[in-house]
Structure formats: C-alpha cells, structure tokens
C-alpha cells in the first residue's frame, strides 16, 4: 500500500466539505500527520495524526482505512475522492 502522506502534512477529512464558516474557521476536520506506527501485537500499520481543533488530540486509524476512498454511495454530495486528502493552502 502506497502512503501519500508525510509527517507534518496537513490533511482534511471529507466531512469538512459539509461545514459552514464558523466550523471552518475553527479548523474542524483538519489534522496534522505524525507518522505511521505498527501495532505491536498484529503488525497492522496505523496512521498517527493530531487534530488541529479543540484539544489537539492524538489519534490512530488503520492505514488502509485512512487511505481509503470515500463511499460515494453513502455520501453522494461529497466531492473529495479519498477519506483524507492533503490541504495545500493551510497556514
């Protein structure tokens, strides 16, 4: 599986497309990539990332899920192709 993100990259979750101005200003659904970890018991690769809103929490998600495409049958109004995509204009 090819990882298209690197530590320090800023990414957005596809649900960011559904937000209004106030939530956008609060950086809702924006994350900083920390890196890839390996689950010590299963060997599964996990993406480690940090929120850029609220408490700056740290999260992990299976890498395969993190890199997966948006289910456009379930979310037909979403334009983003992948669950997480890099944000090029974040400051």
C-alpha positions, 0 to 999 in steps of 0.5 A: 500500500502506497502512503501519500502522506508525510509527517507534518502534512496537513490533511482534511477529512471529507466531512469538512466539505459539509461545514459552514464558516464558523466550523471552518474557521475553527479548523474542524476536520483538519489534522496534522500527520505524525507518522505511521506506527505498527501495532505491536501485537498484529503488525497492522500499520496505523496512521498517527495524526493530531487534530488541529481543533479543540484539544489537539488530540492524538489519534490512530486509524488503520492505514488502509482505512485512512487511505481509503476512498470515500463511499460515494454511495453513502455520501453522494454530495461529497466531492473529495475522492479519498477519506483524507486528502492533503490541504495545500493552502493551510497556514 
